[in-house]
Amino acid sequence: MNTGYKAPSQKVDWEQQCKQAKNLWIFAVFGFYVSIIVAGIVWFLHREVNLVLVSVILGMMVLGIWLKTRYQLLVRKGPPSRDDSQD
């Protein structure tokens, strides 16, 4: 029985994974810079370093590095070849 549903190709799946990894990395970088700005404002107002904000900054930095590495590995891997899946 043919339902008309066609599974997405591997290339489309790879492109979606790359797009998602890139978007997550961009959000992490944005969060990193926003937390630096907030920490700078808090330091300017209170003249003391807020260790909670510093830990958030370091966490966002580690998350950004991990996501960038994941994105680069996906890009380097490249889209799967279609040699074995001819329609």
HTML snippet that shows the backbone in 3Dmol.js (N, CA, C, O; Angstrom):
<script src="https://3Dmol.org/build/3Dmol-min.js"></script>
<div id="view" style="width:600px;height:400px;position:relative"></div>
<script>
const pdb = `
ATOM      1  N   MET A   1       0.839  -1.178   0.000  1.00  0.00           N
ATOM      2  CA  MET A   1       0.000   0.000   0.000  1.00  0.00           C
ATOM      3  C   MET A   1       0.886   1.245   0.000  1.00  0.00           C
ATOM      4  O   MET A   1       1.737   1.413   0.874  1.00  0.00           O
ATOM      5  N   ASN A   2       0.682   2.094  -0.968  1.00  0.00           N
ATOM      6  CA  ASN A   2       1.484   3.292  -1.114  1.00  0.00           C
ATOM      7  C   ASN A   2       0.720   4.469  -0.505  1.00  0.00           C
ATOM      8  O   ASN A   2      -0.357   4.832  -0.980  1.00  0.00           O
ATOM      9  N   THR A   3       1.282   5.055   0.541  1.00  0.00           N
ATOM     10  CA  THR A   3       0.628   6.183   1.210  1.00  0.00           C
ATOM     11  C   THR A   3       1.041   7.517   0.630  1.00  0.00           C
ATOM     12  O   THR A   3       0.476   8.547   0.996  1.00  0.00           O
ATOM     13  N   GLY A   4       2.003   7.522  -0.258  1.00  0.00           N
ATOM     14  CA  GLY A   4       2.470   8.776  -0.837  1.00  0.00           C
ATOM     15  C   GLY A   4       3.531   9.458   0.002  1.00  0.00           C
ATOM     16  O   GLY A   4       4.070  10.489  -0.399  1.00  0.00           O
ATOM     17  N   TYR A   5       3.839   8.890   1.170  1.00  0.00           N
ATOM     18  CA  TYR A   5       4.858   9.479   2.033  1.00  0.00           C
ATOM     19  C   TYR A   5       6.227   9.069   1.537  1.00  0.00           C
ATOM     20  O   TYR A   5       6.479   7.898   1.254  1.00  0.00           O
ATOM     21  N   LYS A   6       7.094  10.037   1.436  1.00  0.00           N
ATOM     22  CA  LYS A   6       8.469   9.774   1.025  1.00  0.00           C
ATOM     23  C   LYS A   6       9.388  10.246   2.134  1.00  0.00           C
ATOM     24  O   LYS A   6       9.345  11.413   2.523  1.00  0.00           O
ATOM     25  N   ALA A   7      10.210   9.359   2.640  1.00  0.00           N
ATOM     26  CA  ALA A   7      11.141   9.711   3.708  1.00  0.00           C
ATOM     27  C   ALA A   7      12.130  10.756   3.207  1.00  0.00           C
ATOM     28  O   ALA A   7      12.544  10.709   2.049  1.00  0.00           O
ATOM     29  N   PRO A   8      12.513  11.701   4.067  1.00  0.00           N
ATOM     30  CA  PRO A   8      13.491  12.711   3.633  1.00  0.00           C
ATOM     31  C   PRO A   8      14.832  12.066   3.309  1.00  0.00           C
ATOM     32  O   PRO A   8      15.248  11.090   3.933  1.00  0.00           O
ATOM     33  N   SER A   9      15.475  12.632   2.335  1.00  0.00           N
ATOM     34  CA  SER A   9      16.766  12.081   1.932  1.00  0.00           C
ATOM     35  C   SER A   9      17.807  12.349   3.006  1.00  0.00           C
ATOM     36  O   SER A   9      17.619  13.176   3.898  1.00  0.00           O
ATOM     37  N   GLN A  10      18.896  11.634   2.891  1.00  0.00           N
ATOM     38  CA  GLN A  10      19.970  11.797   3.867  1.00  0.00           C
ATOM     39  C   GLN A  10      20.600  13.178   3.772  1.00  0.00           C
ATOM     40  O   GLN A  10      21.046  13.730   4.778  1.00  0.00           O
ATOM     41  N   LYS A  11      20.638  13.740   2.561  1.00  0.00           N
ATOM     42  CA  LYS A  11      21.227  15.063   2.404  1.00  0.00           C
ATOM     43  C   LYS A  11      20.379  16.115   3.110  1.00  0.00           C
ATOM     44  O   LYS A  11      20.914  17.019   3.752  1.00  0.00           O
ATOM     45  N   VAL A  12      19.057  15.998   2.990  1.00  0.00           N
ATOM     46  CA  VAL A  12      18.170  16.947   3.669  1.00  0.00           C
ATOM     47  C   VAL A  12      18.340  16.818   5.177  1.00  0.00           C
ATOM     48  O   VAL A  12      18.362  17.823   5.888  1.00  0.00           O
ATOM     49  N   ASP A  13      18.461  15.578   5.670  1.00  0.00           N
ATOM     50  CA  ASP A  13      18.671  15.354   7.097  1.00  0.00           C
ATOM     51  C   ASP A  13      19.987  15.966   7.554  1.00  0.00           C
ATOM     52  O   ASP A  13      20.055  16.567   8.626  1.00  0.00           O
ATOM     53  N   TRP A  14      21.050  15.813   6.732  1.00  0.00           N
ATOM     54  CA  TRP A  14      22.351  16.404   7.071  1.00  0.00           C
ATOM     55  C   TRP A  14      22.263  17.926   7.099  1.00  0.00           C
ATOM     56  O   TRP A  14      22.818  18.569   7.990  1.00  0.00           O
ATOM     57  N   GLU A  15      21.561  18.503   6.117  1.00  0.00           N
ATOM     58  CA  GLU A  15      21.414  19.960   6.074  1.00  0.00           C
ATOM     59  C   GLU A  15      20.653  20.470   7.294  1.00  0.00           C
ATOM     60  O   GLU A  15      20.993  21.519   7.841  1.00  0.00           O
ATOM     61  N   GLN A  16      19.632  19.742   7.723  1.00  0.00           N
ATOM     62  CA  GLN A  16      18.879  20.145   8.909  1.00  0.00           C
ATOM     63  C   GLN A  16      19.743  20.060  10.155  1.00  0.00           C
ATOM     64  O   GLN A  16      19.668  20.930  11.023  1.00  0.00           O
ATOM     65  N   GLN A  17      20.564  19.020  10.254  1.00  0.00           N
ATOM     66  CA  GLN A  17      21.461  18.887  11.399  1.00  0.00           C
ATOM     67  C   GLN A  17      22.471  20.024  11.429  1.00  0.00           C
ATOM     68  O   GLN A  17      22.750  20.579  12.491  1.00  0.00           O
ATOM     69  N   CYS A  18      23.022  20.376  10.266  1.00  0.00           N
ATOM     70  CA  CYS A  18      23.979  21.490  10.211  1.00  0.00           C
ATOM     71  C   CYS A  18      23.313  22.803  10.589  1.00  0.00           C
ATOM     72  O   CYS A  18      23.880  23.601  11.335  1.00  0.00           O
ATOM     73  N   LYS A  19      22.118  23.024  10.077  1.00  0.00           N
ATOM     74  CA  LYS A  19      21.407  24.263  10.384  1.00  0.00           C
ATOM     75  C   LYS A  19      21.092  24.351  11.873  1.00  0.00           C
ATOM     76  O   LYS A  19      21.246  25.410  12.481  1.00  0.00           O
ATOM     77  N   GLN A  20      20.651  23.239  12.461  1.00  0.00           N
ATOM     78  CA  GLN A  20      20.343  23.241  13.884  1.00  0.00           C
ATOM     79  C   GLN A  20      21.602  23.477  14.718  1.00  0.00           C
ATOM     80  O   GLN A  20      21.578  24.258  15.670  1.00  0.00           O
ATOM     81  N   ALA A  21      22.701  22.807  14.365  1.00  0.00           N
ATOM     82  CA  ALA A  21      23.952  22.978  15.104  1.00  0.00           C
ATOM     83  C   ALA A  21      24.442  24.420  15.001  1.00  0.00           C
ATOM     84  O   ALA A  21      24.926  24.981  15.984  1.00  0.00           O
ATOM     85  N   LYS A  22      24.321  25.021  13.823  1.00  0.00           N
ATOM     86  CA  LYS A  22      24.761  26.401  13.647  1.00  0.00           C
ATOM     87  C   LYS A  22      23.884  27.362  14.452  1.00  0.00           C
ATOM     88  O   LYS A  22      24.396  28.291  15.078  1.00  0.00           O
ATOM     89  N   ASN A  23      22.572  27.145  14.438  1.00  0.00           N
ATOM     90  CA  ASN A  23      21.669  28.007  15.206  1.00  0.00           C
ATOM     91  C   ASN A  23      21.930  27.902  16.702  1.00  0.00           C
ATOM     92  O   ASN A  23      21.927  28.915  17.402  1.00  0.00           O
ATOM     93  N   LEU A  24      22.156  26.690  17.202  1.00  0.00           N
ATOM     94  CA  LEU A  24      22.462  26.519  18.623  1.00  0.00           C
ATOM     95  C   LEU A  24      23.769  27.216  18.988  1.00  0.00           C
ATOM     96  O   LEU A  24      23.883  27.823  20.053  1.00  0.00           O
ATOM     97  N   TRP A  25      24.755  27.124  18.095  1.00  0.00           N
ATOM     98  CA  TRP A  25      26.030  27.797  18.352  1.00  0.00           C
ATOM     99  C   TRP A  25      25.839  29.316  18.383  1.00  0.00           C
ATOM    100  O   TRP A  25      26.407  29.997  19.237  1.00  0.00           O
ATOM    101  N   ILE A  26      25.042  29.844  17.452  1.00  0.00           N
ATOM    102  CA  ILE A  26      24.788  31.294  17.425  1.00  0.00           C
ATOM    103  C   ILE A  26      24.091  31.743  18.704  1.00  0.00           C
ATOM    104  O   ILE A  26      24.426  32.788  19.262  1.00  0.00           O
ATOM    105  N   PHE A  27      23.117  30.950  19.169  1.00  0.00           N
ATOM    106  CA  PHE A  27      22.436  31.301  20.422  1.00  0.00           C
ATOM    107  C   PHE A  27      23.401  31.275  21.607  1.00  0.00           C
ATOM    108  O   PHE A  27      23.312  32.117  22.500  1.00  0.00           O
ATOM    109  N   ALA A  28      24.317  30.314  21.614  1.00  0.00           N
ATOM    110  CA  ALA A  28      25.295  30.234  22.701  1.00  0.00           C
ATOM    111  C   ALA A  28      26.229  31.440  22.684  1.00  0.00           C
ATOM    112  O   ALA A  28      26.543  31.995  23.737  1.00  0.00           O
ATOM    113  N   VAL A  29      26.671  31.846  21.505  1.00  0.00           N
ATOM    114  CA  VAL A  29      27.547  33.020  21.390  1.00  0.00           C
ATOM    115  C   VAL A  29      26.800  34.276  21.827  1.00  0.00           C
ATOM    116  O   VAL A  29      27.342  35.116  22.546  1.00  0.00           O
ATOM    117  N   PHE A  30      25.549  34.395  21.384  1.00  0.00           N
ATOM    118  CA  PHE A  30      24.735  35.543  21.781  1.00  0.00           C
ATOM    119  C   PHE A  30      24.560  35.571  23.304  1.00  0.00           C
ATOM    120  O   PHE A  30      24.696  36.624  23.927  1.00  0.00           O
ATOM    121  N   GLY A  31      24.260  34.418  23.896  1.00  0.00           N
ATOM    122  CA  GLY A  31      24.115  34.339  25.354  1.00  0.00           C
ATOM    123  C   GLY A  31      25.408  34.669  26.078  1.00  0.00           C
ATOM    124  O   GLY A  31      25.385  35.284  27.144  1.00  0.00           O
ATOM    125  N   PHE A  32      26.539  34.262  25.506  1.00  0.00           N
ATOM    126  CA  PHE A  32      27.839  34.561  26.100  1.00  0.00           C
ATOM    127  C   PHE A  32      28.063  36.071  26.158  1.00  0.00           C
ATOM    128  O   PHE A  32      28.452  36.606  27.196  1.00  0.00           O
ATOM    129  N   TYR A  33      27.816  36.751  25.043  1.00  0.00           N
ATOM    130  CA  TYR A  33      28.049  38.196  25.028  1.00  0.00           C
ATOM    131  C   TYR A  33      27.036  38.951  25.881  1.00  0.00           C
ATOM    132  O   TYR A  33      27.387  39.947  26.513  1.00  0.00           O
ATOM    133  N   VAL A  34      25.799  38.500  25.909  1.00  0.00           N
ATOM    134  CA  VAL A  34      24.798  39.145  26.769  1.00  0.00           C
ATOM    135  C   VAL A  34      25.188  38.985  28.233  1.00  0.00           C
ATOM    136  O   VAL A  34      25.069  39.933  29.010  1.00  0.00           O
ATOM    137  N   SER A  35      25.654  37.796  28.620  1.00  0.00           N
ATOM    138  CA  SER A  35      26.044  37.600  30.016  1.00  0.00           C
ATOM    139  C   SER A  35      27.280  38.427  30.372  1.00  0.00           C
ATOM    140  O   SER A  35      27.408  38.881  31.509  1.00  0.00           O
ATOM    141  N   ILE A  36      28.189  38.628  29.418  1.00  0.00           N
ATOM    142  CA  ILE A  36      29.340  39.509  29.679  1.00  0.00           C
ATOM    143  C   ILE A  36      28.863  40.942  29.897  1.00  0.00           C
ATOM    144  O   ILE A  36      29.352  41.625  30.798  1.00  0.00           O
ATOM    145  N   ILE A  37      27.930  41.397  29.097  1.00  0.00           N
ATOM    146  CA  ILE A  37      27.406  42.760  29.245  1.00  0.00           C
ATOM    147  C   ILE A  37      26.702  42.919  30.584  1.00  0.00           C
ATOM    148  O   ILE A  37      26.893  43.920  31.275  1.00  0.00           O
ATOM    149  N   VAL A  38      25.883  41.928  30.955  1.00  0.00           N
ATOM    150  CA  VAL A  38      25.177  41.996  32.241  1.00  0.00           C
ATOM    151  C   VAL A  38      26.177  41.991  33.395  1.00  0.00           C
ATOM    152  O   VAL A  38      26.027  42.752  34.351  1.00  0.00           O
ATOM    153  N   ALA A  39      27.189  41.141  33.309  1.00  0.00           N
ATOM    154  CA  ALA A  39      28.212  41.099  34.362  1.00  0.00           C
ATOM    155  C   ALA A  39      28.961  42.429  34.439  1.00  0.00           C
ATOM    156  O   ALA A  39      29.285  42.899  35.530  1.00  0.00           O
ATOM    157  N   GLY A  40      29.233  43.027  33.294  1.00  0.00           N
ATOM    158  CA  GLY A  40      29.899  44.335  33.296  1.00  0.00           C
ATOM    159  C   GLY A  40      29.038  45.410  33.935  1.00  0.00           C
ATOM    160  O   GLY A  40      29.549  46.251  34.675  1.00  0.00           O
ATOM    161  N   ILE A  41      27.742  45.396  33.663  1.00  0.00           N
ATOM    162  CA  ILE A  41      26.837  46.376  34.272  1.00  0.00           C
ATOM    163  C   ILE A  41      26.758  46.164  35.777  1.00  0.00           C
ATOM    164  O   ILE A  41      26.794  47.125  36.546  1.00  0.00           O
ATOM    165  N   VAL A  42      26.650  44.892  36.203  1.00  0.00           N
ATOM    166  CA  VAL A  42      26.593  44.595  37.645  1.00  0.00           C
ATOM    167  C   VAL A  42      27.890  45.019  38.314  1.00  0.00           C
ATOM    168  O   VAL A  42      27.863  45.575  39.411  1.00  0.00           O
ATOM    169  N   TRP A  43      29.020  44.769  37.677  1.00  0.00           N
ATOM    170  CA  TRP A  43      30.297  45.177  38.263  1.00  0.00           C
ATOM    171  C   TRP A  43      30.377  46.700  38.350  1.00  0.00           C
ATOM    172  O   TRP A  43      30.847  47.235  39.354  1.00  0.00           O
ATOM    173  N   PHE A  44      29.925  47.400  37.315  1.00  0.00           N
ATOM    174  CA  PHE A  44      29.967  48.863  37.317  1.00  0.00           C
ATOM    175  C   PHE A  44      29.099  49.438  38.430  1.00  0.00           C
ATOM    176  O   PHE A  44      29.482  50.419  39.067  1.00  0.00           O
ATOM    177  N   LEU A  45      27.940  48.840  38.670  1.00  0.00           N
ATOM    178  CA  LEU A  45      27.029  49.353  39.691  1.00  0.00           C
ATOM    179  C   LEU A  45      27.471  49.016  41.109  1.00  0.00           C
ATOM    180  O   LEU A  45      27.332  49.838  42.014  1.00  0.00           O
ATOM    181  N   HIS A  46      28.006  47.804  41.308  1.00  0.00           N
ATOM    182  CA  HIS A  46      28.332  47.359  42.665  1.00  0.00           C
ATOM    183  C   HIS A  46      29.828  47.297  42.953  1.00  0.00           C
ATOM    184  O   HIS A  46      30.229  47.118  44.103  1.00  0.00           O
ATOM    185  N   ARG A  47      30.640  47.442  41.941  1.00  0.00           N
ATOM    186  CA  ARG A  47      32.104  47.393  42.071  1.00  0.00           C
ATOM    187  C   ARG A  47      32.599  46.093  42.710  1.00  0.00           C
ATOM    188  O   ARG A  47      33.592  46.090  43.438  1.00  0.00           O
ATOM    189  N   GLU A  48      31.909  45.007  42.436  1.00  0.00           N
ATOM    190  CA  GLU A  48      32.379  43.693  42.860  1.00  0.00           C
ATOM    191  C   GLU A  48      31.956  42.661  41.814  1.00  0.00           C
ATOM    192  O   GLU A  48      30.934  42.808  41.144  1.00  0.00           O
ATOM    193  N   VAL A  49      32.760  41.633  41.699  1.00  0.00           N
ATOM    194  CA  VAL A  49      32.498  40.601  40.703  1.00  0.00           C
ATOM    195  C   VAL A  49      31.445  39.638  41.245  1.00  0.00           C
ATOM    196  O   VAL A  49      31.561  39.150  42.370  1.00  0.00           O
ATOM    197  N   ASN A  50      30.430  39.371  40.451  1.00  0.00           N
ATOM    198  CA  ASN A  50      29.392  38.419  40.818  1.00  0.00           C
ATOM    199  C   ASN A  50      29.815  37.046  40.309  1.00  0.00           C
ATOM    200  O   ASN A  50      29.872  36.814  39.102  1.00  0.00           O
ATOM    201  N   LEU A  51      30.114  36.132  41.244  1.00  0.00           N
ATOM    202  CA  LEU A  51      30.642  34.825  40.856  1.00  0.00           C
ATOM    203  C   LEU A  51      29.614  33.968  40.126  1.00  0.00           C
ATOM    204  O   LEU A  51      29.984  33.107  39.328  1.00  0.00           O
ATOM    205  N   VAL A  52      28.344  34.190  40.386  1.00  0.00           N
ATOM    206  CA  VAL A  52      27.306  33.452  39.658  1.00  0.00           C
ATOM    207  C   VAL A  52      27.349  33.835  38.180  1.00  0.00           C
ATOM    208  O   VAL A  52      27.277  32.971  37.307  1.00  0.00           O
ATOM    209  N   LEU A  53      27.466  35.123  37.907  1.00  0.00           N
ATOM    210  CA  LEU A  53      27.542  35.563  36.511  1.00  0.00           C
ATOM    211  C   LEU A  53      28.827  35.096  35.841  1.00  0.00           C
ATOM    212  O   LEU A  53      28.827  34.769  34.654  1.00  0.00           O
ATOM    213  N   VAL A  54      29.915  35.063  36.592  1.00  0.00           N
ATOM    214  CA  VAL A  54      31.171  34.563  36.033  1.00  0.00           C
ATOM    215  C   VAL A  54      31.033  33.085  35.671  1.00  0.00           C
ATOM    216  O   VAL A  54      31.528  32.651  34.631  1.00  0.00           O
ATOM    217  N   SER A  55      30.360  32.315  36.526  1.00  0.00           N
ATOM    218  CA  SER A  55      30.171  30.892  36.213  1.00  0.00           C
ATOM    219  C   SER A  55      29.252  30.718  35.008  1.00  0.00           C
ATOM    220  O   SER A  55      29.450  29.797  34.215  1.00  0.00           O
ATOM    221  N   VAL A  56      28.246  31.588  34.853  1.00  0.00           N
ATOM    222  CA  VAL A  56      27.386  31.534  33.671  1.00  0.00           C
ATOM    223  C   VAL A  56      28.200  31.860  32.422  1.00  0.00           C
ATOM    224  O   VAL A  56      28.043  31.206  31.391  1.00  0.00           O
ATOM    225  N   ILE A  57      29.060  32.855  32.507  1.00  0.00           N
ATOM    226  CA  ILE A  57      29.909  33.231  31.369  1.00  0.00           C
ATOM    227  C   ILE A  57      30.816  32.070  30.968  1.00  0.00           C
ATOM    228  O   ILE A  57      30.939  31.753  29.785  1.00  0.00           O
ATOM    229  N   LEU A  58      31.445  31.444  31.946  1.00  0.00           N
ATOM    230  CA  LEU A  58      32.332  30.315  31.638  1.00  0.00           C
ATOM    231  C   LEU A  58      31.544  29.137  31.067  1.00  0.00           C
ATOM    232  O   LEU A  58      32.011  28.460  30.151  1.00  0.00           O
ATOM    233  N   GLY A  59      30.365  28.897  31.601  1.00  0.00           N
ATOM    234  CA  GLY A  59      29.522  27.825  31.063  1.00  0.00           C
ATOM    235  C   GLY A  59      29.100  28.089  29.629  1.00  0.00           C
ATOM    236  O   GLY A  59      29.104  27.179  28.800  1.00  0.00           O
ATOM    237  N   MET A  60      28.734  29.332  29.331  1.00  0.00           N
ATOM    238  CA  MET A  60      28.353  29.678  27.961  1.00  0.00           C
ATOM    239  C   MET A  60      29.551  29.558  27.023  1.00  0.00           C
ATOM    240  O   MET A  60      29.397  29.173  25.864  1.00  0.00           O
ATOM    241  N   MET A  61      30.740  29.887  27.520  1.00  0.00           N
ATOM    242  CA  MET A  61      31.933  29.766  26.700  1.00  0.00           C
ATOM    243  C   MET A  61      32.211  28.299  26.369  1.00  0.00           C
ATOM    244  O   MET A  61      32.493  27.965  25.218  1.00  0.00           O
ATOM    245  N   VAL A  62      32.132  27.426  27.373  1.00  0.00           N
ATOM    246  CA  VAL A  62      32.355  25.995  27.146  1.00  0.00           C
ATOM    247  C   VAL A  62      31.281  25.435  26.209  1.00  0.00           C
ATOM    248  O   VAL A  62      31.592  24.657  25.308  1.00  0.00           O
ATOM    249  N   LEU A  63      30.024  25.825  26.416  1.00  0.00           N
ATOM    250  CA  LEU A  63      28.940  25.377  25.549  1.00  0.00           C
ATOM    251  C   LEU A  63      29.160  25.838  24.110  1.00  0.00           C
ATOM    252  O   LEU A  63      28.944  25.072  23.171  1.00  0.00           O
ATOM    253  N   GLY A  64      29.588  27.087  23.935  1.00  0.00           N
ATOM    254  CA  GLY A  64      29.857  27.612  22.604  1.00  0.00           C
ATOM    255  C   GLY A  64      30.980  26.868  21.907  1.00  0.00           C
ATOM    256  O   GLY A  64      30.890  26.590  20.711  1.00  0.00           O
ATOM    257  N   ILE A  65      32.032  26.542  22.636  1.00  0.00           N
ATOM    258  CA  ILE A  65      33.153  25.800  22.054  1.00  0.00           C
ATOM    259  C   ILE A  65      32.699  24.411  21.645  1.00  0.00           C
ATOM    260  O   ILE A  65      33.056  23.936  20.567  1.00  0.00           O
ATOM    261  N   TRP A  66      31.914  23.752  22.492  1.00  0.00           N
ATOM    262  CA  TRP A  66      31.429  22.409  22.179  1.00  0.00           C
ATOM    263  C   TRP A  66      30.514  22.428  20.946  1.00  0.00           C
ATOM    264  O   TRP A  66      30.627  21.575  20.067  1.00  0.00           O
ATOM    265  N   LEU A  67      29.608  23.411  20.896  1.00  0.00           N
ATOM    266  CA  LEU A  67      28.686  23.495  19.763  1.00  0.00           C
ATOM    267  C   LEU A  67      29.408  23.838  18.464  1.00  0.00           C
ATOM    268  O   LEU A  67      29.064  23.317  17.403  1.00  0.00           O
ATOM    269  N   LYS A  68      30.407  24.711  18.547  1.00  0.00           N
ATOM    270  CA  LYS A  68      31.181  25.052  17.354  1.00  0.00           C
ATOM    271  C   LYS A  68      31.946  23.833  16.837  1.00  0.00           C
ATOM    272  O   LYS A  68      32.021  23.610  15.629  1.00  0.00           O
ATOM    273  N   THR A  69      32.508  23.052  17.748  1.00  0.00           N
ATOM    274  CA  THR A  69      33.212  21.834  17.365  1.00  0.00           C
ATOM    275  C   THR A  69      32.256  20.843  16.711  1.00  0.00           C
ATOM    276  O   THR A  69      32.590  20.222  15.701  1.00  0.00           O
ATOM    277  N   ARG A  70      31.068  20.699  17.288  1.00  0.00           N
ATOM    278  CA  ARG A  70      30.057  19.801  16.719  1.00  0.00           C
ATOM    279  C   ARG A  70      29.652  20.262  15.317  1.00  0.00           C
ATOM    280  O   ARG A  70      29.508  19.445  14.408  1.00  0.00           O
ATOM    281  N   TYR A  71      29.471  21.561  15.150  1.00  0.00           N
ATOM    282  CA  TYR A  71      29.104  22.110  13.844  1.00  0.00           C
ATOM    283  C   TYR A  71      30.217  21.888  12.826  1.00  0.00           C
ATOM    284  O   TYR A  71      29.952  21.486  11.693  1.00  0.00           O
ATOM    285  N   GLN A  72      31.454  22.148  13.222  1.00  0.00           N
ATOM    286  CA  GLN A  72      32.582  21.971  12.299  1.00  0.00           C
ATOM    287  C   GLN A  72      32.743  20.506  11.887  1.00  0.00           C
ATOM    288  O   GLN A  72      33.081  20.220  10.738  1.00  0.00           O
ATOM    289  N   LEU A  73      32.504  19.577  12.821  1.00  0.00           N
ATOM    290  CA  LEU A  73      32.601  18.162  12.472  1.00  0.00           C
ATOM    291  C   LEU A  73      31.513  17.766  11.478  1.00  0.00           C
ATOM    292  O   LEU A  73      31.766  16.974  10.570  1.00  0.00           O
ATOM    293  N   LEU A  74      30.312  18.306  11.640  1.00  0.00           N
ATOM    294  CA  LEU A  74      29.241  18.025  10.677  1.00  0.00           C
ATOM    295  C   LEU A  74      29.579  18.573   9.296  1.00  0.00           C
ATOM    296  O   LEU A  74      29.356  17.906   8.286  1.00  0.00           O
ATOM    297  N   VAL A  75      30.115  19.786   9.257  1.00  0.00           N
ATOM    298  CA  VAL A  75      30.462  20.390   7.967  1.00  0.00           C
ATOM    299  C   VAL A  75      31.600  19.626   7.313  1.00  0.00           C
ATOM    300  O   VAL A  75      31.570  19.382   6.107  1.00  0.00           O
ATOM    301  N   ARG A  76      32.599  19.248   8.090  1.00  0.00           N
ATOM    302  CA  ARG A  76      33.738  18.515   7.538  1.00  0.00           C
ATOM    303  C   ARG A  76      33.314  17.144   7.030  1.00  0.00           C
ATOM    304  O   ARG A  76      33.828  16.660   6.022  1.00  0.00           O
ATOM    305  N   LYS A  77      32.375  16.525   7.735  1.00  0.00           N
ATOM    306  CA  LYS A  77      31.882  15.208   7.319  1.00  0.00           C
ATOM    307  C   LYS A  77      31.205  15.288   5.953  1.00  0.00           C
ATOM    308  O   LYS A  77      31.323  14.369   5.143  1.00  0.00           O
ATOM    309  N   GLY A  78      30.507  16.368   5.705  1.00  0.00           N
ATOM    310  CA  GLY A  78      29.865  16.580   4.411  1.00  0.00           C
ATOM    311  C   GLY A  78      28.581  15.787   4.275  1.00  0.00           C
ATOM    312  O   GLY A  78      28.295  14.892   5.071  1.00  0.00           O
ATOM    313  N   PRO A  79      27.809  16.131   3.247  1.00  0.00           N
ATOM    314  CA  PRO A  79      26.556  15.396   3.034  1.00  0.00           C
ATOM    315  C   PRO A  79      26.840  13.965   2.594  1.00  0.00           C
ATOM    316  O   PRO A  79      27.834  13.705   1.916  1.00  0.00           O
ATOM    317  N   PRO A  80      25.974  13.044   2.976  1.00  0.00           N
ATOM    318  CA  PRO A  80      26.190  11.655   2.563  1.00  0.00           C
ATOM    319  C   PRO A  80      26.047  11.500   1.061  1.00  0.00           C
ATOM    320  O   PRO A  80      25.268  12.209   0.423  1.00  0.00           O
ATOM    321  N   SER A  81      26.796  10.579   0.509  1.00  0.00           N
ATOM    322  CA  SER A  81      26.731  10.348  -0.936  1.00  0.00           C
ATOM    323  C   SER A  81      25.453   9.583  -1.266  1.00  0.00           C
ATOM    324  O   SER A  81      24.928   8.844  -0.432  1.00  0.00           O
ATOM    325  N   ARG A  82      24.964   9.765  -2.474  1.00  0.00           N
ATOM    326  CA  ARG A  82      23.726   9.107  -2.887  1.00  0.00           C
ATOM    327  C   ARG A  82      24.003   7.893  -3.765  1.00  0.00           C
ATOM    328  O   ARG A  82      23.116   7.436  -4.486  1.00  0.00           O
ATOM    329  N   ASP A  83      25.225   7.369  -3.712  1.00  0.00           N
ATOM    330  CA  ASP A  83      25.586   6.235  -4.561  1.00  0.00           C
ATOM    331  C   ASP A  83      24.750   4.996  -4.266  1.00  0.00           C
ATOM    332  O   ASP A  83      24.356   4.269  -5.178  1.00  0.00           O
ATOM    333  N   ASP A  84      24.481   4.761  -2.974  1.00  0.00           N
ATOM    334  CA  ASP A  84      23.783   3.543  -2.606  1.00  0.00           C
ATOM    335  C   ASP A  84      22.276   3.682  -2.548  1.00  0.00           C
ATOM    336  O   ASP A  84      21.587   2.674  -2.393  1.00  0.00           O
ATOM    337  N   SER A  85      21.733   4.881  -2.665  1.00  0.00           N
ATOM    338  CA  SER A  85      20.279   5.066  -2.541  1.00  0.00           C
ATOM    339  C   SER A  85      19.713   5.725  -3.782  1.00  0.00           C
ATOM    340  O   SER A  85      19.369   6.907  -3.762  1.00  0.00           O
ATOM    341  N   GLN A  86      19.617   4.975  -4.847  1.00  0.00           N
ATOM    342  CA  GLN A  86      19.044   5.489  -6.077  1.00  0.00           C
ATOM    343  C   GLN A  86      17.540   5.306  -6.056  1.00  0.00           C
ATOM    344  O   GLN A  86      17.059   4.213  -5.758  1.00  0.00           O
ATOM    345  N   ASP A  87      16.777   6.366  -6.369  1.00  0.00           N
ATOM    346  CA  ASP A  87      15.297   6.287  -6.362  1.00  0.00           C
ATOM    347  C   ASP A  87      14.788   5.730  -7.647  1.00  0.00           C
ATOM    348  O   ASP A  87      13.578   5.591  -7.823  1.00  0.00           O
TER     349      ASP A  87
END
`;
const viewer = $3Dmol.createViewer("view");
viewer.addModel(pdb, "pdb");
viewer.setStyle({}, {cartoon: {color: "spectrum"}});
viewer.zoomTo();
viewer.render();
</script>
